[in-house]
Amino acid sequence: MNQPNATERPDPERELTAGLFLGSGTTQAYRTAMEQAHKAVTDVYLERATPYSGRSPEELEARFEESEMLPEEGQGLTATIETVAQTVVGHSVGTSHPACVAHLQCPPMIPALAAEALISATNQSLDSWDQAPAATALETRLIEELAAVFGYDGGADGVVTSGGTQSNFMGLLLARNWVLDERFDHDAQADGLPPAADSLRVLCSADAHFTARQAAAQLGLGESAIVSIPTDEQHRLSVDALDSTLAELADSDRQPFALIGTAGTTDFGSIDPLEQLGDRAREHGLWFHVDAAYGGALALSDRHREKLRGIETADSIAVDFHKLFYQPLSCGAFLLRDGDRYRYIDRNAAYLNPADAESGVVNLVSKSVQTSRRFDALKPYVAFQTLGRDGFGELIEYTLDLAAAVADRIRDAPAFELKHEPTLNAVVFRYRPPTGPSQRGDEINERIRDRLREEGTAMVARTSVDGETCLKFTLLNPRTTVADVEEILAAIERHGEALAPGGRTAKPTRGSNDR
Ligand SMILES: *Cc1c(COP(=O)(O)O)cnc(C)c1O
């Protein structure tokens, strides 16, 4: 390779950089590249009639086995994108397809896709102001506004995160450092965990997200620090069970220090009684963290905001924009009711100029557990400006209405058993096979899901309820209609009958059926 002459002024036409970097004289190359990417999405991804191509893991693995990952010589962008369109985009899950109703992966909204292009083109990092001046100001304002949306007052603070995992981790990290400071006069940030930390316990419902357990492990408290509280028949944390657990713990050498409420459990979308949990947290001196990764979006709906009542009493909140706010991955937020409590994790790298704080310059690195950090705040900002709160509210309300209508269909159909009354837009149910051992029912439900994916007809999730395999729709897509879901239900029935032909026992009457 010839040694580039770095002393010469860059020439946009020179071979080394041609078509590779943004700058004057490269706009055509940029436009061509973006148009190609756009075309791969519109012509390959969106043109597919089904939400998945049906390729098996083996087929996909085989395809990439033959593919050279780091060729000696490049083949140029045009050929590369064409290959990627066929091998990757063409076999990606159609998150925007109306029959893609499996997980909490939302169809990303177009305003956010435009924002995403701006985020990567400007490539600013939010760790220090001098790397992201306007972005820092915008994120700071967005967090302020979001805090107000959840009923926090002026002292709140927070940061944009990679999602619920990170936000939940931050909540427990702050709670841990807070309790060690408050009760043990111990600086965990400086000195690690004291022996007394063995006694610390975190309370959350049995249906809380697994990242609570994960965070406890990562924070050195161990998974055994999680005390799991039973849920009621609607999969909400049972306050009676919480009370008896608190009484039990008071008589033991274990010390609860944090209570996690979930606003929208991943499986059922259930919302814990946040107001009562907030009361208990105050009475017992616990840090109250609300995991609103899924359900936080209800705050934008006039009809459903009420369901989050009590969230404003939380010490910290986790919200995901990449779920019910329709932003592409990744995008979440962590909110802290009393922003001064950031001092419990306050550390700054000298090169990021912590002294700037005195001159009024904010370096957001001190509010995050990340250093280099994307300007993901731009996505919800652009989306909020485009749609307004009303627009968002309507989208969310539509999907909740859709889930209720789908639940009605399932409740009334002899071939199905509805497992809960939906709170958000998740609907858990089971295909009722003809009589036989219930294990066989598990297998049939599992096979139905696999067959739908193999045909590409629909992407449906599977979950387990009281040891039984069930199917789950997560109806996030505002373009999905009741008719679309009826088609999926018909396909489920068709596969179910093919897998287990025969007559079915009468469906239990209402009341015994919907638990
Ligand atoms: C999705 C989810 C999480 C995890 O969030 P990520 O954004 O995937 O990191 C945590 N809690 C709940 C309730 C969730 O739905």
The ligand as a Gaussian input file, in Angstrom:
#p B3LYP/6-31G(d) Opt

LIG

0 1
 C      -38.282000      -4.923000      27.811000
 C      -38.322000      -4.856000      29.253000
 C      -37.154000      -4.723000      30.015000
 C      -35.788000      -4.782000      29.375000
 O      -35.566000      -3.664000      28.631000
 P      -34.571000      -3.606000      27.388000
 O      -34.988000      -2.357000      26.741000
 O      -34.838000      -4.835000      26.587000
 O      -33.201000      -3.562000      27.916000
 C      -37.274000      -4.561000      31.373000
 N      -38.481000      -4.566000      31.964000
 C      -39.622000      -4.718000      31.273000
 C      -40.918000      -4.714000      32.007000
 C      -39.583000      -4.862000      29.892000
 O      -40.721000      -5.016000      29.205000

